[in-house]
Amino acid sequence: MNIYRAHILVCNGEKCNSQNAQAIYDEFKTQIKKNKLEEELTVVQTGCIDQCSQGPVVIIYPSGVIYTMVRIEDVTEIVTEHIIRGNVVNRLLGGENINLDSVIKSLDQVDFFKRQVRIALRNCGVINPESIEEYIAYDGYQALAKVLTGMTPEQVIEVVKESGLRGRGGAGFPTGVKWEFTARAKGDQKYVCCNADEGDPGAFMDRSILEGDPHSVIEAMTIAGFAVDSNQGYIYVRAEYPIAVKRLNIAIAQAKEHGLLGKDIFGTGFNFDLEIRLGAGAFVCGEETALMTSIEGKRGEPRPRPPFPAVKGLWQKPTLLNNVESYANIPAIILKGAQWFSSIGSEKSKGTKVFAVGGKIQNTGLVEIPIGTTLREVVYEIGGGIPNGKEFKAAQIGGPSGGCIPASHVDVAIDYNSLVQLGAMMGSGGLIIMDEDTCMVDLAKFFLEFTADESCGKCPPCRIGTKRMLEILQRITDGKGTAEDIDKLEILAKNIRVSALCGLGQSAPNPILSTLRYFRNEYMAHIQDKKCLAGVCKSLMQYVINAEACRSCGICSRVCPAGCIKGEKNVPYVIDQTKCIKCGACMEKCPFKAIYKNA
């Protein structure tokens, strides 16, 4: 193995890859060859470093200097100035006059990472995910060795129980208890499954782990197989994650080649194998029984419970199912101990949670924080606050199945119990930040459109009920709603909650109930005043020309795609509201700011 004087790490997660990260990596290879530095330097593609707003990211080791928003044309300068001449390229650090002593040389120095505790994401952006040697160098497979050579299945399960780890896929069921149920179940064959379907809009926690640290999931599933007496596992991953699938396949092949997967692992006589199953992207297949039905080759539809999967799951055999993030915590828990993990987080919610932070916030990306961190810390200290001086209005947490937390509760501790009390839920970890320009009725409609469209159709409450609620929301946002519609929404929502077959249907009304709870005034403004307070709902707004400010230049008329703006020289122009399609092109192009939106 070569010993290089410098490593160049290039983020190659899905987000950075969409911004030419592969070409940046290739250009580094070209420049290194051109300058005859192959014996001194190596370029490594890593998984996502998770600060998506600053990608693509390049880190130079051992100096540790972090370059952000790198473009292909920057590569020559980095190699020439930094690698060859030893000069930091200041303009790629976010400032023009940065002294070498103040250059950020560690992620812990970056505001985005300072308050994070990276356990599930510990290796993402740090190692080459396609190298088992690098994973092993970072304590990889030591937990598996410890389990197989010095622990009983009962001891493994006890450690997981004592850690307080709860499922990170949505419901938050105690992981160790689930393992114990599966271990106690009677059966000649048991299975271990991983839910990597991740269908929530804007969520990419599981994808990032699989792209950046696939061996951690393989190691954890093998440990789980030993704990519950299973010799076969399946990773169910959506086909829309091609990089994750590629790296999983590489990692599985490497683990088998090194005797860490397959027959007689570590010479202990324990056998465990893994296969990948691709999902077609159906949201309902994130539900555990629908996922297992899909693995069996059938239409992905949920099954009634009980019996639960721990008793009758995949092919009617006892089955353990956790999601990617849950498994990613397991090796660290085994190596460092249950007390270490349980010392992080809150009293009833232990450890960390990964959130995909997006929406109206400065710093977007994945954040892994101790459970119990306040929403204020996430929004203002990690996220950098709301852009353009806007006010924070609410956060939608938990994806389509979650609920809204208003600004009045910005100091809530983000943990399982506190969120439920507010009408929200942890979910898989989607966290969408909204500013004052967000219409909460429109937001509820957006999420309901998603769940109604993704309903598998098996049970009437979800299949029909979500459609009826969506029709009511459409009437309200069109300005045709009535006060009775609010009562109908609440009755439908509460009935669906208790009668839908699976957890996805039961949680579909959450965005409606939480927005009604905290933003009922916006619903009533749409109904009674025929106004959208945020100026979002097109049917309730008008573009109006201020006659005093209009200079009759005609630009607005020329850019109007509907031809609804008329006027004459020296006479203010007028918009025909019966023809206006509310596109806003006129307001955007008016050089005199004479057009405004009347919500």
N, C-alpha and C positions, 0 to 999 in steps of 0.2 A: 504494500500500500504506500502511495506517495505521501510525503509530508510537505504540505504546501505552506508558503509564508502568508497566504491570504486566501480567504474564501469569499466569494461574491454570492450572496443569497438573493434570488429574484423571486418575489411572490408570484405564484402561478395558480392561485385559486380562480374560481369561475369569474368573479368580478374583475380581477386584474387581467385575466386572460381575454376578457371582452374589450380591454383597453390596450391590447397589443403586447401583453406581457411575454408571450411566446416569441415574438419578433425581437423584443428587448433581450431576452435570454440568448437567442441566436446571434444577435449583434455582439454581445459580450464575448461569445465564443469566437466570433470572427476577429474581433479586435485583439483578443489575447493571442490568437494564432498569428495575426499580422505582426504583432510586436514580439513574437517568439517568447511568450511568457508561459507556455503550456506546462513547463516543469515547476513553475513557481506559484501558479494560480489555478483555482478551480471554480467553476460556476455551478451553482446548485439551484435547482428549482424546488421551492418549498410550497407548502400549502398556504392558505390565506393567513396573513398576519392580523386580519380582522378589522383594521381601521379603514373601511372601504372608501371613505371620503378623501383619503390621501393616497390612494393607489394609482398606478403600480408603485410598490415599495421595493427598494434595493438596500440591503444592509451589507457593509463591508466588515469582515472580521479578519484579524483580531481587534482592529481599532474600534469596531462596533458602531461606526458612523451610519446614521439612518438617512437615506435619501428618499424623498416622497414625490409623488406625481411625476415620476420619471417618464420621459418620452424616448423614442428610439434615437432621436438626434442628440440626446444627452450622453449616450453611452461612450462615444469617442472622448468626450471631455472628461468623464469620470475616470476612464482608463489612463488617459494622458496626464491629467492633473493629479488625481488622487493616487492611483496605483503606481505610476512611474515617478512623478515628481514629489509626491507626498503632500500635496496641497488640497485641502478640503474644498469642494465646490459649493461655495456659500449659497448660491441662488437656489439650490435644490434642498436647502435646509429651512426655507421659509423666512430668510432674512438676508440682507445685503452686507451687514457689518458684524458678523459673528466671529468672535475669537475662538481659536482652537480649544481653549480651556472650557468654553461654554457650549461647545458642540454637543448635542445629544448623542450619547454613545451607548445608551441602554434604554430598553422599552420602559423600565421603571421610572425614567426621567420624563417620559411623555405624559402630559396631563391626562390623555385618554386612558392610559394604563395604570396610573398611580394608585387608583382606588380599586383596581381589579385584583382578584386572587385567581390565578389561572390553574385549574386542576384538570377539568375536562379538556381545556384548550392548551394544556401545558407544552405540548410539542409543536403546535401549529405555528408555522412560520419560522420555526427554529431548526427543524431537521429536514432532510430529504425524505419525503414520504415513500419514495420508491427504493429506499435503502434499508434493509433489515439491520445492517451493521450499525447504522446511525441510531436506529431505535434501540438496539441493544446497548449502545454506548450511553443512552439516557435511561438506564435501568430497565429497558424493555425485557420482558419475559422473565424477570427475576421474581415477580409475584407468582407467576405460574409455577416456577421451580419451587418456590417456598410452599405453595399449596400441595403440589404433587409429592414432594419429598418429606414434608414434615407436618401436614395437617390432615385431619379427617374431614369428610364432607360436612359433618355436623359443626365442626369448628369454623369452617369457612362461612357457613350460613350464620352462625352466631356473630362473627365479626361484622358481617354486612348488616345484621339486625342492630347490633350495638352502635354502629356508625350513624344510624338515623337516616340513612339515604332513602329518599322517597322517589318514586318514578318521575322522571323529568319529561315524560311525554304528554302530560295533561292532567290526569286525575290525581297524581301525587300519592298513589298507594305505596305503603312501605315495601321497599324492594326485598329486604331480607325475609319478610313474612311471605311474600309471593314465592320466593325461592323455597322456603320451608314447606309451603303447601304442595309445590310440585314434587319435592323430594319425598314427601310422605305418600303421594298418590301411588296407587298400585297400577302396574303396567309392564308388559314385556318389552316395550319400546317407549322412550321419552325423547322429546325434541326441545332444542333451545332455539328460539327465533329472535331476530333483531328487526325492529321496526325502523326502517330508514326511508319511509315513504314521504313524510314531511310535506303535507299538502297545504298548510296555511299560507295565504298570500304574504309575501315579504319575509318568510322565515327561511333561514338557511344555516341553522346551527349544526344539524346533523351532516349536511353536505360539507361544511367546512371541516368537521372532524374527520370525515371519511377521506377528504381530499388531502388533509394535512397530516393525519396520524392514523392511518387505517389499522396498523398493527395493534393499537391499544384496544380496539373493538374485538379483534380476533383473539387477543390474549384473554380479554374479559369473558368472552363467550366460551372459551375453552375452560376457564375456571368455573363458570356456571355449569358447564356440562359435567364436570367432576362433582360439583356440589349436589346436583339433582339426579345423578346417575344417567346421563344421556351421552350417546356417542355420535349424535348427528345434529348439526345446526344449519339454519337457513338465514341469510340476510336478505330481507325484502327491501329493495331499493328502487326508486323510481327511475325509469329509463331516461328521463330528462337530465340526469346527472352523469354525463359521459365520463368526466374526469374522475369522479368518485368511483364509478364502476371499473374503470381502467386500473386505478391504483389499488382497489380492493383485490382485483384478479392477480395483480403483481404480488401483493402482500401475501395472499393465500398460497401462491406458488412458492414464494420464498420461505414461508413458514414450514411448508411441507418438505422443501429441500433441506432445511436445517433440522428436521426431526421435531419441530415444535407443533406440528399439526399432523393428524393421521394416526398411524399405528404406533403403539408402544412409546408414547411421549416421555422423554427423559428416562427411558428404560424402566418405567414403573408399571408397564402393562396396561396403562390407561389409553384408550383409543377415542379420538374425537375428530370428526371431519366437518368441513363447512362447504356449503354451496350458496351461490347467489341466485336469487330469483328477481326478475325485473317486473316492476309494476308499470301500468300504462298511464298513471297519473290521476287515478280516480281518488277524490278526496275521502270518500267513504272507506277506502282501503287502509286508512290510518287507524280505523277502529279494529281492535284486535281480532275479533272473530271474522270480520270481512277480509282482513289481511290473510288469515289462515285459509279461508275458503279460496282466495285467489292463488295462494301457493299450491293448493291442491289442483289447480287448473280449471276452476269453476268461476262463474261470474261472482265478483266480489260483493257479497251482500252479508250483512250482519246476521248472527244467529241469536235466538233467545238465550238468556242466561238467568239462572243456572241451567245446566252445569257450566262451570267456568273452565277456561282453557287449562288450568292446572290439573283438572280432572279429565276433561275431554276437550282436546284442542285440535291440533293438526292431525288429520286422519283418525280422529276420535281417540287419540293417544294423549297422555299427560304432556302438556307443553308449557314451557316458560317463555314469556315474551317481555322484553324490555326494549326501550328505544336506544339510539346511538349514544346520547349524552349520559344516560344512566350507566351503560356499560363502560364508557370512557372513564368514569370515576373509580371503577372497581380495582384496577391494578394499584393505584395510589393508595386506596384504603387498605388493601392487603399488606402493602409494604410499610406504610407509615402507621397503621393501626386505627382502630375504630375511634379511640379517644381523640386522636389528632383531627380526624374529619369532623367529629361531633363538636369540637371546640370552635368550629367555624359556623357562622350562621346565627339563628335565633334559637330560643328555647325549644320550640316545637317544630322548627324547620331547619334542619342541619345542612351544612355544606354551602356550596355555591350554586348559582343558576346562570345559565347563558341566555342572554336576550339578544334578539336581532332588533336593534334600534334604528328606526327610520322615520320618515315623515318630515315635519317642519322643525329640524334640529341641525345644528352646525356639524357635529361629528356623527356620521352614520357608520354602522358596522356592528360587529358582535362585541358584547361586553360580558365578562364573567365576573359576577359580584357576589360577595357573601349574602346569603339570604337574610333579609332584615335591613338591607341598605334602603334608604328612603328614596322615593321617587324624585325628590328635589335634587339629591346627589347625582342621580342618573341624568336628569335633564340639564342641570346647570354646571356641575363640576366635571362629569365625564363627557356629557354630550355637548358642552360648550354653549348651551342656551339656545334661544330661538333666533333665527336669522332676521335681519332687516328691522330690528327693534320691535318686533311684534310681541304680543302678550301670549304666554302659555295658556291654553284653554282647557285641554284635556289630554289624557293618554288612553288609547285603546290597547288593552293588554290581554293576551291569550288568543289573539287571532279571531276568526269568525265566531268562535265559541265563547269568546271572552266578553268583557264589558268595559265600560268607560270609567275612568277615574277623573273627576273634575279638578280644576286648579285649586279649589278650596281644600282638597285632600292631598296636596302635593307633598306633605310631610308624612304620608303613610309609609310604614315599613313594608317593603315588598316581601311578603311571605304568604304561605298557603292560607292561613286562617284570616289574616287581615284583609286580604283581597276578597275572600268570600263574603265577609261582612259588608263590604262595599258594593256587592253585586257583581264582582269581577272574578277572575280566576287566573292562576299562573299559566295554565295551558302549556303549550310546548315552548313558549318564550317569545312570541311576537310582541313588539312594543312600538306602537305607532304614536308619534307625538303630533299634536294638532295645535295650531295657533288660532288667533281670533277670527281668521278668515274661513274657518271650517264650519259648515252647516251640519249640525249633529243629526238632523232628520235625514239629510242626504247620506251621511255616513252610515246610519243604521240601514238605509236602503241598499247601499253598496254591499255591505256584508251579507244582508239577507238575499240579495241577488245571487251571490256566490253560493250560499248554502242551498238555496232553492234549486239552482242549476246543478249542483253536485249531489243532490239527494238521489239515493239509489232507487227510490220508488217502492221499496218493499212494504213500508208501513204507511197507512193513510195519514196519520197525524203529521208526519214529515212531508210526505209527497203532496198532500193537498193543503195542509195547514200553512206551510211556508209560502205557497203560492197565494193563498188568500191574504196573508199578512203583507206580502209584497204588493198586491193590488191596492190595499189600503194606503200603504206608504206612497205609492205612485200617485194616488188621488190627492194626498196631502201636499206633496211637492209640486203638483200641477195647480194647486190653488183651488181644488174642488172638494177638499175634505170637510167633514162636519165634526162637531164635538162628539157625536156618537161613535165616530171612528176610533177615538182614543179608547173608549170602553171596549170596543170590539178587539182592538189590538191587544189589550191587556188580558182579556178573557182567552183569546186564541193562544197567546204566548204562554200563559200559565197552564192551559190544558195540554199543549204540545210538550211542555217540560215534563209532565208526569205520565204521558201516554206514548211517546215515541219509543221505538224499539231499542235504539242504541244511543250511546252517549252523544254522538254527533247531532242527532235529531233533537235530543233532550236539551242540548245547549244552544241550538240555533236561535231561540228567542232572546238570548242574553243581551246582544247589542241593543235590541228594542227596549227591553225592560230597564236597562241601565241608563239609556238616554232619556227615557220617560221619567225616570227617578230624578235625574239631575238637571235635565234640560227641557222639562215640560213646557216652559215658556216659549221655546222655539217652535214646538209643535203647535201651540195655540196661536202664535203669530202667523204661522202658515195658514191656519184655519180661519181665524177671526179677522185678522188684519190683511190677509192675502199678501204677506210680506215674508221674505227670507232674510232674517236679520244679518246673515253673513254675505248676502248678495250672491249666492251660489246657484240656487234653483232657477233655471232659465225661464220657466213659465211665470215666475213671480217678479221678474225684473225687466226694466226697460233701459235702453240706451237713449239718452236725451241730449239734444244740442242746445247749449246755452246761447241764446240769440245775441246777447251782448258781447260774448267772446268770439262768436263766429266771424271769420273774415271772408266768407264766401269763396274760398280758394278752390273748392270742388274736389279736393283730395279724397275726402270721405266718400263721396259719390262714386269716384272711380274705383275705389278698393272694395266697395260693397258687393258681395257676391250675389245678393238677392235683388239688387237694383231698387232698393226701397228708400234711397235718400235723394231728394230733389231740392232744387234751389236755383236762384238766378243771381247774376252779378249784382253786388251791393245789397242783396237780400239774404238774410240768414237762411241756411239750409234747414230742412225738416225731415225727420225720420218717420216713415209710414209704419206705425207699430203693428198693423195687421199683416205686413209682409216681412218684418224683421225676424231674422233667424237667431238673433242673440249671439252672434259669433264674436263680437267685440273688435273686428278688424278696423272699424271706423275710429274707435277711441284710441286704438294703438297707433294709428297713422296720423292722427290730427296733430299738426305742428303747434297749434295754439292752445291745446288742452281744453278745447271748447266742448268736448263730449264727455259726459259722465254717466255712471251707472246708477240708476235710481232703483234701489231694492225695496 
